[in-house]
Amino acid sequence: MKRGLRLALILLPIALLASSAHAAEKAEIAARRAVLLPQNRASAFRGMDTVFPYHVIARGGPVSALPNAPRNVDIKYRYRGETHTLDDLLTRTKTQGFLVIKDGKIVAERYFDGANEKSRFTSWSVAKSFTSTLVGLALADGKIKSLDDPVTNYLPELKGSGYDGVPIKDILQMSSGVRFNEEYTNNKSDVIVMWNKTMVDESETIDDYAKSLGREQPPGTKFVYRSVDTAVLGLLVKRVTGETLAQDLSTRIWQPLGMQSDATWLTDRPGPGGMEAAYCCINATLRDYARFGLLFLNRGKWKGKQIVPASWVEAATNPQSTQVSWGRIIPGDPGGYGYQWWLMAPGQDHAYSAEGVFFQMVYVNPKYNMVIAKASAYDTFWNVPLGIEQFVAFDALGRALEQGRP
């Protein structure tokens, strides 16, 4: 009897600890699910790294100055036969931060709902353009021999999956042919399942999830927006560089550009072995997002030094294949798709952008020598007419600033 009581007293703390750990895990998962609730988005999108594991993207050296030259940006523009104001657009898209750089100077910088210049805004799919840039740098270094190489030359564990034999170039262009559904409003769609399994409850790693996917159509034949394609590009970069994506981005972009703050990149599990969600989830200040846009506006050059090859900037921001050429992406839309960049319309000095759900944006317009960085917490994942209107407004703003108005 005494022996049984003694054993029970020994096991009781263990049981209590296990119960406590289980409760903590449930609370952690609940907090991660809560970030997408409309009432939480404004604050949650500025604190994603408080509920998800992450790697630090370290800054270093002197901060690169962004001179201030305030201008009036309270413009009006016409869309669908009606007159709108930029202020109204910012309100309707639930903007948290809005920064405009013209001719290398900040002409407008606004923050809303308690955000400020030190806030780290989550990128969502804006991160895709950062990931593709790391692919370009690995190519320039010879760590990737050719974009025509099958990705399985570098990631043999994907043999037998939908990615078996798929050229890297096709993956960059969202044309992998892999079976994957990106319906944000369908809780059973692949993108939501991937997010929940790899990021929310950590029941599966990103690489294991990619291995599980099959083939839907021949690679290189059709543009289908798939976040998992960018996840695979992230696995590729990590494999060929031997570094985490955060380390690589820090060394190759964050430090050379003199970013003002450390950033973070969410991972699929805690610790150094965690894999960054290459398709989303960088958390950085608005000014640092804008510096990245400036790098591309300046064709990969920063303070007189070529950081990213100009040839990569040119290729990444222009259609490189028929299935992503002008007018082929969205019916009725003149735009195209580059290497994880959205392209606005054909023509010399065309605008292009890194875009994320809930209206995140790094918009580059060479014609007006302008960059816009925008962080938002919109009511739904996306709104197509409002997205088109946003680019009409940005073009009108660039034109007004170029003409010395308003």
C-alpha positions in Angstrom: 0.0 0.0 0.0 2.8 2.4 1.0 4.7 1.4 -2.1 1.7 2.2 -4.3 1.2 5.6 -2.6 4.9 6.4 -3.0 4.7 5.5 -6.7 1.6 7.7 -7.2 3.3 10.6 -5.5 6.2 10.2 -7.9 4.1 10.0 -11.0 1.7 12.8 -10.1 4.2 15.7 -10.9 5.0 14.0 -14.2 1.3 13.8 -15.1 0.8 17.4 -14.1 3.7 18.5 -16.2 2.4 16.6 -19.2 -1.0 18.1 -18.7 0.5 21.5 -18.4 2.5 21.1 -21.6 -0.5 19.9 -23.5 -2.5 22.9 -22.4 0.3 25.2 -23.4 0.5 23.6 -26.8 -3.3 24.0 -27.3 -3.0 27.7 -26.3 -0.2 28.2 -28.7 -2.1 26.7 -31.6 -5.2 28.8 -30.7 -3.1 32.0 -30.7 -1.7 31.1 -34.1 -5.2 30.5 -35.5 -6.4 33.8 -34.0 -4.0 36.0 -36.1 -6.3 35.7 -39.1 -9.4 36.8 -37.3 -10.6 40.2 -38.6 -10.7 41.8 -35.1 -7.1 40.7 -34.5 -5.3 41.4 -37.8 -4.2 45.0 -37.2 -2.1 44.1 -34.2 -1.4 40.5 -35.1 0.2 41.4 -38.4 2.7 43.5 -36.4 3.5 40.7 -34.0 3.6 37.5 -35.9 6.9 36.6 -34.4 5.4 36.6 -30.9 3.2 33.5 -31.7 5.2 31.7 -34.4 8.9 30.4 -34.3 11.3 32.4 -36.4 14.8 33.1 -37.5 16.4 36.5 -37.3 17.4 38.4 -40.4 20.3 40.4 -38.8 21.1 43.9 -40.0 24.7 45.2 -39.8 26.8 48.3 -40.3 25.7 51.9 -40.8 22.0 52.4 -41.6 21.5 53.6 -45.2 19.9 57.1 -45.0 16.6 57.7 -46.7 16.4 61.5 -47.0 13.0 63.2 -46.3 11.5 65.5 -48.8 7.8 65.7 -47.8 5.3 66.3 -50.6 1.5 66.6 -50.7 0.2 63.2 -51.9 -3.5 63.9 -51.4 -4.4 63.2 -55.0 -7.6 62.4 -56.7 -8.0 59.8 -59.5 -10.7 58.4 -61.7 -11.7 54.7 -61.5 -14.8 53.1 -63.1 -16.2 56.5 -63.9 -16.0 57.8 -60.4 -13.5 60.2 -58.6 -11.7 58.9 -55.6 -9.0 60.1 -53.2 -5.8 58.4 -52.1 -6.8 58.9 -48.5 -10.1 57.1 -49.1 -8.3 54.2 -50.8 -5.9 53.8 -47.8 -8.9 53.7 -45.5 -10.8 51.2 -47.5 -7.8 48.8 -47.7 -7.3 49.1 -43.9 -3.8 50.5 -44.4 -1.4 50.2 -41.4 1.6 51.9 -43.1 2.2 53.7 -46.3 5.5 55.0 -47.6 6.3 56.7 -50.9 9.9 57.2 -52.2 10.3 59.5 -55.2 13.8 60.1 -56.7 15.4 58.4 -53.7 13.7 60.5 -51.1 10.8 59.8 -48.8 7.9 62.1 -49.9 5.2 60.5 -47.7 5.2 58.2 -44.7 2.1 57.5 -42.8 1.1 55.1 -40.1 -2.3 54.1 -38.7 -3.9 52.2 -35.8 -1.0 52.5 -33.5 1.7 51.4 -36.0 4.9 53.5 -36.4 8.3 53.5 -38.2 9.6 50.8 -35.8 6.7 48.4 -36.4 7.6 45.1 -38.0 4.8 44.4 -40.5 4.3 40.9 -41.8 4.9 40.5 -45.6 2.6 37.6 -46.5 3.4 36.8 -50.1 5.7 39.9 -50.6 8.3 37.4 -49.3 8.1 35.5 -52.6 10.0 38.2 -54.3 12.7 38.1 -51.7 13.0 34.3 -52.1 13.3 34.5 -55.9 16.1 37.1 -55.4 18.0 34.6 -53.3 17.6 32.1 -56.2 19.0 34.7 -58.5 22.0 35.2 -56.2 22.6 31.5 -56.0 22.5 31.3 -59.7 25.0 34.2 -60.1 27.3 32.4 -57.6 27.3 29.2 -59.6 25.6 27.3 -56.8 22.7 26.7 -59.2 24.1 25.8 -62.6 21.0 26.7 -64.7 17.4 27.6 -64.3 16.7 24.9 -66.8 18.0 22.3 -64.4 15.3 20.0 -62.8 14.9 21.0 -59.2 15.4 17.3 -58.3 19.0 17.6 -59.3 19.4 19.6 -56.1 16.5 18.2 -54.0 16.6 14.4 -54.9 14.1 13.8 -52.1 11.4 15.3 -54.3 11.8 12.5 -56.9 8.5 10.7 -57.2 6.5 13.8 -56.3 4.9 16.3 -58.6 8.2 18.2 -58.7 10.2 15.3 -60.1 12.0 16.6 -63.2 10.4 20.1 -63.1 12.8 22.9 -64.2 13.6 25.6 -61.7 12.5 28.2 -64.2 9.0 26.8 -64.3 8.8 26.9 -60.5 9.9 30.5 -60.5 7.0 31.3 -62.9 4.3 29.5 -60.9 4.1 26.9 -63.7 5.3 23.7 -62.0 2.2 21.7 -62.9 1.9 20.4 -59.4 -1.6 19.7 -58.1 -2.2 22.4 -55.5 -5.3 24.6 -54.8 -4.8 28.2 -53.6 -8.3 29.0 -52.5 -8.0 31.1 -49.3 -11.6 30.9 -48.4 -11.8 27.1 -48.6 -10.6 25.6 -45.3 -9.9 22.3 -47.2 -7.8 23.9 -50.0 -4.2 22.9 -50.2 -2.8 26.3 -49.2 -4.9 26.4 -46.0 -4.0 22.8 -45.2 -0.3 23.5 -45.8 -0.5 26.6 -43.6 -2.2 24.7 -40.8 0.0 21.6 -40.9 3.3 23.3 -41.3 2.9 26.6 -39.5 0.0 26.4 -37.0 0.1 22.9 -35.4 3.6 21.9 -36.7 2.3 18.4 -37.5 4.3 18.3 -40.8 7.4 20.0 -42.1 7.4 22.1 -45.3 9.7 19.7 -47.1 7.5 16.6 -46.2 4.4 18.5 -47.4 6.0 19.3 -50.7 7.0 15.6 -51.2 3.3 14.6 -50.8 2.0 16.5 -53.8 1.3 15.0 -57.2 1.2 16.3 -60.8 -1.8 18.0 -62.4 -0.4 19.2 -65.8 2.9 19.2 -67.6 5.3 21.8 -66.2 5.8 25.0 -68.1 2.4 24.9 -69.8 0.1 26.9 -67.4 0.4 29.6 -64.8 -1.3 28.6 -61.6 -0.5 30.6 -58.5 0.9 28.1 -55.9 2.6 29.2 -52.7 4.1 25.7 -52.4 6.2 26.5 -55.5 7.9 29.2 -53.5 8.3 26.9 -50.6 10.3 24.5 -52.8 12.4 27.4 -54.1 13.2 28.1 -50.4 14.3 24.5 -49.9 16.5 24.8 -53.0 18.2 27.9 -51.7 18.8 26.4 -48.3 20.3 23.3 -49.9 22.7 25.0 -52.3 23.9 27.7 -49.9 24.1 25.6 -46.8 22.5 28.4 -44.8 19.0 29.2 -43.5 17.1 31.7 -45.7 17.3 34.3 -42.9 21.1 34.0 -42.8 21.4 34.2 -46.6 19.0 37.2 -46.8 21.0 38.9 -44.0 24.3 38.5 -45.7 23.3 39.1 -49.3 20.6 41.8 -48.9 19.9 43.1 -45.3 23.5 44.0 -44.4 24.6 45.4 -47.8 21.5 47.6 -48.0 22.1 49.0 -44.5 18.6 48.1 -43.3 17.6 50.0 -40.2 16.3 47.0 -38.2 16.6 43.3 -37.7 13.8 41.4 -39.3 12.4 38.0 -38.7 11.3 35.1 -40.9 8.7 32.6 -39.6 9.7 28.9 -39.6 7.8 25.6 -39.5 9.3 24.6 -36.2 11.5 26.2 -33.5 15.3 26.1 -33.4 18.0 26.3 -36.0 16.6 23.3 -37.9 13.3 25.1 -38.6 12.6 25.9 -42.3 11.5 29.4 -43.2 8.1 29.7 -44.9 9.7 31.0 -48.1 6.3 31.9 -49.6 5.4 34.3 -46.8 6.0 35.7 -43.4 9.0 38.0 -43.3 8.4 40.7 -40.6 10.2 44.0 -41.3 9.8 47.7 -41.0 8.2 49.6 -43.9 11.4 51.5 -44.6 13.3 48.3 -45.0 10.7 46.9 -47.4 11.0 50.2 -49.4 14.8 49.8 -49.5 14.3 46.4 -51.1 12.1 48.1 -53.7 14.7 50.8 -54.3 17.3 48.1 -54.9 15.2 46.8 -57.8 14.4 50.3 -59.0 18.2 50.8 -59.3 18.6 47.6 -61.2 20.3 45.8 -58.4 22.7 48.5 -57.5 23.0 50.1 -54.0 25.3 53.0 -53.2 27.4 52.3 -56.3 27.8 48.6 -55.6 26.0 45.9 -57.6 24.2 43.8 -55.0 22.0 41.8 -57.3 23.0 41.3 -61.0 21.2 43.7 -63.3 20.5 40.8 -65.6 18.6 39.1 -62.8 16.5 42.2 -62.1 15.7 42.4 -65.8 14.7 38.8 -66.1 12.8 38.7 -62.8 10.6 41.7 -63.7 9.7 40.7 -67.3 7.8 37.6 -68.6 10.2 34.9 -69.6 7.8 32.3 -71.1 4.5 32.3 -73.1 2.3 31.1 -70.3 3.2 34.1 -68.1 3.4 36.7 -70.9 1.4 39.9 -71.0 -2.4 39.4 -70.8 -2.1 35.6 -70.1 -2.3 35.6 -66.3 -5.8 37.0 -65.5 -8.5 37.2 -68.1 -9.0 40.8 -69.2 -5.9 42.0 -67.3 -2.9 43.2 -69.4 -0.3 42.2 -66.8 2.1 39.3 -66.7 4.3 37.4 -64.3 8.1 37.3 -63.8 10.2 35.4 -61.3 7.8 35.8 -58.4 7.0 39.4 -59.3 3.6 40.7 -60.6 4.0 42.8 -63.7 1.5 45.6 -64.3 1.3 46.2 -68.0 3.6 45.9 -71.1 5.8 48.8 -72.2 9.1 50.4 -71.4 9.7 51.1 -67.7 6.6 49.1 -66.7 5.6 49.0 -63.1 5.9 45.7 -61.1 5.2 44.7 -57.6 5.7 42.2 -54.8 2.2 41.5 -53.4 0.7 39.8 -50.4 -2.8 39.0 -49.2 -4.6 41.5 -47.1 -3.1 44.3 -49.4 0.7 44.1 -48.6 2.8 45.7 -51.3 6.2 46.7 -52.5 5.4 48.6 -55.8 8.2 49.7 -58.1 7.5 52.2 -60.9 10.7 53.0 -63.0 8.8 55.4 -65.2 8.2 57.7 -62.3 11.4 56.6 -60.3 9.1 55.7 -57.5 8.7 53.0 -54.8 5.7 52.5 -52.6 5.6 50.2 -49.6 2.3 49.5 -48.1 1.2 47.3 -45.1 -2.5 46.6 -44.5 -4.9 44.4 -42.6 -7.8 44.2 -45.0 -11.1 42.6 -44.2 -10.7 39.7 -46.6 -7.7 37.9 -48.3 -8.0 40.0 -51.5 -10.4 42.1 -53.5 -9.8 42.0 -57.3 -11.5 45.3 -58.3 -9.9 47.1 -55.3 -6.5 45.7 -56.2 -6.9 47.1 -59.8 -8.0 50.4 -58.4 -5.0 50.5 -56.1 -2.6 50.4 -59.1 -4.7 53.1 -60.9 -4.2 55.2 -57.8 -0.5 54.5 -57.6 0.0 55.4 -61.3 -1.9 58.6 -60.8 0.2 59.5 -57.8 3.4 58.9 -59.7 2.2 61.0 -62.6 1.2 63.8 -60.2 4.6 63.8 -58.4 6.4 63.7 -61.7 4.4 66.8 -62.9 5.0 68.7 -59.6 1.4 68.2 -58.5 -0.7 68.3 -56.4 
